[in-house]
Amino acid sequence: MYLGLDFGTSSVKGVLIDAKQKIIATASSPLKVSRPHPGWSEQAPDDWWKAANKVIAQLRKLKPKAVAAVEGIGLSGQQHGATLVDKDGKPLRDCILWNDARSFKECEEIMDGEPRAVPHSGNIVLAGYTAPKLVWVRKHEPKIFDKVAKVLLPKDYVRLRMTGDYASDMSDSSGTYWLDIGARKWSDLLLNASDMRRDQMPDLYEGTDPTGRLSPSVAKAWGMPKRPVVAGGGGDNAASACGIGAVTDGAGFVSIGTSGVIFVSNDTWSPNAKRMVHAFCHATPGTWHQMSVILSATASLEWLAGVLQTPAPQLTKALGPKLKGPSSMLMLPYLSGERSPVGDAQVRGVMMGLGHETSRNTLTHGVLDALAFAFKDNMEALEEGGARIDRLMAVGGGTKSELWLRIIATVLGIPIDLPAAGDVGGAFGAARMGLVAATGEDFRKVFTKPKVARTITPEKAAKAAYDDQFQRYKQIYPAIKEIKLS
C-alpha cells in the first residue's frame, strides 16, 4: 500500500492506493487561513501536522489493515510558503503563504541588488516566492530572522515532523528563488541576494527519491509498523502532473482550483521571465515544466458567492449549461494581485460594464468569463516561451461547472479533456511518488495518463464574440496598472 498526502491551502487530503494504483480510501481535514492585515496570508505550521494526523485517523478507521501495510508515502504541498524554524525545528512564527503580497518591495530590492538574478534563475522574483518573504522578515522581524536555522516549505515541515529529516524536492524548491533550476542545486548567488546561507536550506532530492522513513514514534502512532519510506514529493502542481501523467514533453493540464494553473511538461529548461512564466524543475528526474499561475480562480467565484450570500454552485447552476456568448460585464480577476502574466502584487480587481440592468447572473457569468480570459492570457505567454498546447486535461473543483468548461474551451480555442472517474490530483500523484520511492519502479511506467471520460470542444457560434471580448480584456490592465488604491 502507498499513501499520498497533499497539504493544500484549504485542506489536507490523503489518498491510499494499492500496488495497481487502485484507490483504496481517501480522507481530508480542513485548514484555515489567517489574514491579519490586507494582502497578508498566513497559517500555523502545527495546524498542518494536526490535520495530517486527523487524515491518518480517518483512513485507519476506514481501512486499518491497508494503512498498516503502507510501504511508501509521498508528499504534495502548496508552494512558496516560508516556514521558519529554530535550531530545534520549532516554528518561529506562522508560515507566510504563497498568496501573501506583503513583500513586493523586497522583490525589487533583490533584483536591483543582484542584476544576475533573473537570467540566472530564469524567473522574475514575485511576492509569492519564499526569498522576498525572508527579506521582509529580516527588515521587520529581525529578532526572528536571527534565530532562523532552516527555512522549510509547508510539506517539508510536515516531513520533518514525520521523519526528523530536513529535506525537500526540486520542484517545490524551484519556487523559493534560491534554486539553480537548470543545474538542480541550491544557488549561492540567489541565496546571497536575500542574505541567506546554504546551511539554512534543507537537503535536495528528486520527487521520486526516498528521503527517509517515518520515525518509530510516528509509525507507531499512525499504525504503520513497516515504517514506510517517505518520497521527496513535489509542489502541488508538479504532484498533480504526476497524478495525471503529464511528465513527458508537451503534456499538460489546466487546474481550476483556488488558484488557476496551466502546466506544461518540458524535456529542457525553457524560461520566459518577461511574461512571468514559471520555469521550474519537475518532480521527476531530468524534467522541467513551464507554468502560468492565476492567483484567484475559484477564489474569485467564492468571493462573489460571499458578496451575494449564495453558494457558488447555486450561482453557476442558475446560468444553465448553454453558452450563447460573453457576459455584458467585464472583469479583471486580480483580487489578490496577479502573478502570471503581469507579476503585480499591488493591483486589484476591476469590474466594467455595470448598469442598472446588471443581475447576479450577469455578475456570475462575468466572473466565469474573466477566468477564461486570464487562462487565455497565460496560454499566450506559455506559447511565447516555446510551449505547444493543442489540448489540455482539466482538473480541480471548477470542472464541476459544465458551463465554465465550455467557456474555457471556447476562449482557449482547444479541446479540454476530463479524466475518467478517480482521483488524479496532488494527493494521488504523491501516492504514486511514494510507490516509486518504495519500489524503485520506472516513474514513466507508473505515472500514466488516466482515461478520458469526455472532451469539451470550443463552441464555434460563440468563438468570435469571445475573441472580441478577450481583446477588450487585454486592454484593462495596461490602462489601470499605475492606479494604486493604497
Phi, psi and omega in degrees: 000153183219142186240137172243132177241124180247118181261090181272187179280324185258346180195164168253131182238142176238138177231126179253125180234160176262187184295338178265010179068023173281134180285123182266321180196154174226157178203160178209160178217132186286157175233155177244149177251135176261135178234077185294337178216159177304131180085354179267151179207118186221158171219151177278121182307323181293340176293327177295318181294317178298317180294321178299318179295325177294321178296314179298319179298320178295316181294321178296324179293323181283313187220072184299320181292321179294318178297320180294340182264004182297130180246341181215141179232133175245153183238137173234145182205154171305138186272168166075343186300131181270101179256108187260125181235153180273189184296342179262006180079015181268137179298137180269340179194172174297149179291134174272118192276174182299329184259021177274131188252009189293335191262031181294325179291325179294331175299314179298321181296320179297313183289323177291323182283334181225089182300339181277355187299311184294308178297328180288319184272336184077006182221149172273131182292133182239160184300334180288338183292166185283319187305309181296334176297321179290326175296321178297315180297318179301322182281321190254339180225061188300328180294323176290316181303319182294340181264358184291114176267322178217148171248120182242150171278160188310308182295332183282337171293318178294322176302317178303317179292331182281317191239341186084005184259141172267101185213154174211174180248169184293319186292312180294319182292339177300332183273007177276335189073027174238002185258137167280096192291322179295322182267350179058053177205163177296144182253118177295326179299314181287324176297315180297329182294340178238023176058039177246164182237156180296327181290347176273000181260149174286166174292148184258140177220160168286158184299333182264000179280147170285137179249349182161187178234159174306138176295155180305322182291319179290318179301320178293315181295327182269357180068041181235081186296340181282358184045069186303150175288146179250122181282160177304319178079205183193165168300156190304320182285321175296321177295319177298323178297323175294324179289332184257000178080019179270071183233006177247159186303124177091347179285140183203177178209162172244127181252122180250081180239207176309311168258166178245140185221137162248125188237130178227126179281144182226147173280340180231161177285120188229079182283153170215072188296329184300329180254020175061027173286131177278121175248099189241165168292145172278171178277001179249146185300138173068019179230156180230181173206156170255144183210133171248142189231127173257123187290327184233091178263265175297340175299329177291318178292321178294325175299313180297320179300322178292318179296317182274354180053045179222131180304142182305315179301326178292323178295313182288325179297326181295340180280341183080172185273343187278145180245114181258332181164181183288161176292156175283349178260135181244133185231142168259111191273046184265057186292333179244031193076188178214146180267280180263140001258019186251334178059052184234107182281343185265337181296153177227172188293158180222140170241135180233153176084017179286139179215176179301333183276354183296126182248174177297328176295320178298316180296315180298313179300320180296323178293317178298316177300315185301319180290326175296319178295321178297320176297319179297316178303319181284325178297320177297321178295320178296318180293327175295332178273006175105357180288145174244113185242106181259335178196159180222150171265138184257136176224167177105167184298331181294344181288351178288344179265110179300317181297317181299319178297320178295320179296313182297314179300320182291315181293317179287333180074026180223159175290145177243119180268144175246130182291154176295166183308137182136163184270128177232017184276196184299321181293321178293316176300321178296319178299321176299319178294323175298322178296313181295318180297324183279328187254339184078012179294157177291124184298332181295331178276337182271319185272064181274162180279146177283163174292148179272122179284316178196165183236132176262122182254157180301144177274105186300323184293333183259353188299313184297317180296321178290324177299317179296318181293326178295323178296325176291318179304316184294344180276343188293305185301312178302330183283333187243358190297336180273354181269108179250129183280344178205000000 
